[in-house]
C-alpha cells in the first residue's frame, strides 16, 4: 500500500461544504491540517491507541459523534469517558472528508492533522513494536461491547474488529510508506524500497 498524503485535500476543502453534507449546512470552518484545539488538546495528549499518521484526536468530548462521520477511522476508548481516537489514517479524499466531518462535529476542536510534525521514524517504530498492546485492547473491547445492551457500543465493537484487522493486515505497509514520507519528505514511487519497521 502506498502512502497517500491527505493534507492537500484537507487544506483545499476549507471554506467549502463537505461532499457528504447538505450544502445548507455551510462550509468547513477550520483547517484540520493544523494542530488540535490550540493549547488545550496538544499532540502529546493524543490517545495511546492512535495509529501513527497526520491525524489524531486529543482529549475529545464524550459525545460519541466521530463514528457517525468516520466509522472506518474513529473509535472510542473504554476508560470511562469514551473519548475518540483515530485508528486508521485516510487513504483517499473521501476518507479525509470523513475525518474532517468527525473534527467538525467534535465540540472541543480536539482533532488535529499536524501529526507529521511530531511523529519520528523512531516513534513510529516504537508504536509498531508495542502494537500487541493495542491489538489486545481492541480484542477485549470487541468481546465486551459486541454483547452490550447498548446499540452504540455494539456498533462500535465493529470498529474494534476493524482495528484488529487493520493491525493484522495493511497497517504495516501503510506505516512503511509513512516512514518513507517522514524520512524523505515525499511519497515513495512504485519502484522505491520502503524502510522496515
C-alpha positions in Angstrom: 0.0 0.0 0.0 1.4 3.4 -1.0 1.2 6.2 1.5 -1.3 8.9 0.4 -0.8 12.5 1.7 -4.2 13.8 2.8 -3.1 17.3 3.8 -3.5 19.0 0.4 -7.1 17.6 0.2 -7.8 18.8 3.8 -6.5 22.3 3.1 -8.4 22.6 -0.2 -11.8 21.9 1.4 -11.6 24.8 3.9 -14.4 27.3 3.1 -16.3 24.7 1.1 -19.0 22.3 2.1 -18.1 18.7 2.5 -19.5 16.5 -0.3 -21.5 14.4 2.1 -23.1 17.4 3.7 -26.3 19.2 2.7 -25.0 22.4 1.2 -27.2 24.4 3.5 -25.1 23.2 6.4 -22.3 25.6 5.4 -18.6 25.3 4.7 -15.8 23.6 6.6 -14.8 26.3 9.1 -11.4 25.1 10.2 -8.2 23.9 8.5 -8.0 20.4 10.0 -4.4 20.0 8.8 -3.2 22.1 11.8 -2.9 21.4 15.5 -5.8 20.2 17.6 -7.7 22.8 19.7 -4.7 25.1 20.1 -3.4 24.9 23.7 -5.9 22.6 25.3 -5.5 19.5 23.1 -1.8 19.1 22.1 -0.5 16.1 20.1 1.3 14.9 23.3 -2.2 14.2 24.8 -3.4 12.0 21.9 -4.8 8.7 22.9 -2.1 5.9 23.1 -4.2 3.8 20.7 -4.0 6.4 17.9 -2.3 5.0 14.9 0.7 6.9 13.6 0.0 9.5 10.9 -1.0 13.1 10.4 -4.5 12.8 12.1 -5.1 12.3 15.8 -7.6 13.3 18.5 -6.6 14.5 21.9 -9.0 14.8 24.9 -12.2 14.9 22.8 -15.7 15.4 24.2 -17.5 12.2 25.1 -20.5 12.6 22.8 -19.5 9.7 20.5 -20.1 11.6 17.3 -16.9 10.5 15.4 -18.1 7.1 14.2 -21.2 8.8 12.8 -18.9 10.6 10.3 -15.9 8.2 10.1 -16.7 4.7 11.2 -13.7 3.3 9.3 -11.3 5.7 11.1 -12.6 6.6 14.5 -13.1 4.5 17.6 -13.8 5.3 21.3 -11.9 4.4 24.4 -13.5 2.4 27.2 -11.6 4.1 30.0 -14.8 5.5 31.5 -15.1 8.6 29.4 -15.5 7.4 25.8 -13.0 9.8 24.1 -12.4 9.5 20.3 -9.2 8.5 18.6 -8.1 7.8 15.0 -7.4 4.1 14.4 -7.0 4.3 10.6 -5.5 7.2 8.6 -7.3 8.3 5.4 -6.2 6.9 2.1 -8.4 8.9 -0.3 -10.2 12.3 -0.5 -13.5 10.7 0.6 -11.8 9.2 3.7 -10.1 12.6 4.5 -13.6 14.2 4.3 -14.9 11.7 6.8 -12.2 12.6 9.3 -12.9 16.3 8.7 -16.5 15.7 9.4 -15.6 14.0 12.7 -13.5 17.0 13.6 -16.2 19.4 12.7 -18.7 17.5 14.9 -16.5 17.3 17.9 -17.2 20.3 20.1 -13.8 20.8 21.6 -11.9 21.1 18.3 -9.7 18.2 19.6 -8.9 16.7 16.2 -5.6 17.7 14.6 -3.8 17.0 11.4 -0.2 18.1 12.2 1.0 14.7 13.4 3.7 14.7 10.8 5.4 17.5 12.8 5.7 15.1 15.8 6.0 11.5 14.6 9.6 10.5 14.0 10.7 7.2 12.5 11.8 6.1 16.0 8.4 6.9 17.5 6.6 5.1 14.6 8.8 2.0 15.1 8.2 2.1 18.9 4.4 2.2 18.3 4.7 -0.7 15.9 6.7 -2.8 18.4 4.0 -2.1 21.0 1.1 -2.9 18.7 0.3 -6.1 20.6 -0.9 -3.9 23.5 -3.3 -2.0 21.2 -4.5 -5.2 19.5 -5.2 -6.9 22.8 -7.2 -3.9 23.9 -9.3 -3.9 20.7 -10.0 -7.7 21.1 -11.2 -7.1 24.7 -13.3 -4.2 23.6 -15.0 -6.3 20.9 -15.7 -9.1 23.3 -17.3 -6.7 25.8 -19.2 -4.3 23.5 -20.4 -6.8 21.0 -22.7 -8.3 23.6 -23.6 -4.9 25.2 -27.3 -3.9 25.8 -26.4 -0.6 24.3 -26.7 -0.3 20.5 -24.0 2.3 20.2 -21.5 0.0 21.9 -22.5 -2.9 19.7 -21.9 -0.7 16.7 -18.5 0.5 18.0 -17.5 -3.2 18.5 -17.4 -3.4 14.7 -14.7 -0.6 14.8 -12.7 -2.7 17.3 -12.8 -5.7 14.9 -11.8 -3.4 12.0 -8.9 -2.1 14.0 -7.6 -5.6 14.7 -8.0 -6.5 11.0 -6.1 -3.3 10.1 -3.2 -4.1 12.5 -3.1 -7.7 11.2 -3.3 -6.6 7.5 -2.5 -3.4 5.7 -1.2 -1.3 8.6 2.4 -2.5 8.3 2.5 -1.4 4.6 0.9 1.9 5.4 3.5 2.6 8.2 6.4 1.7 6.0 5.1 4.2 3.4 4.6 6.7 6.2 8.2 6.2 7.4 9.4 6.9 3.8 7.3 10.1 3.9 8.8 11.2 7.2 12.3 10.5 6.1 12.2 11.7 2.5 9.5 14.4 2.7 7.5 12.8 -0.1 5.6 9.8 -1.1 7.6 6.8 -2.4 7.5 6.0 -6.1 6.3 2.5 -7.0 9.9 1.1 -7.6 11.4 2.6 -4.5 12.1 0.4 -1.5 10.3 1.3 1.7 12.1 1.3 5.1 11.5 -1.5 7.5 9.7 -1.3 10.8 
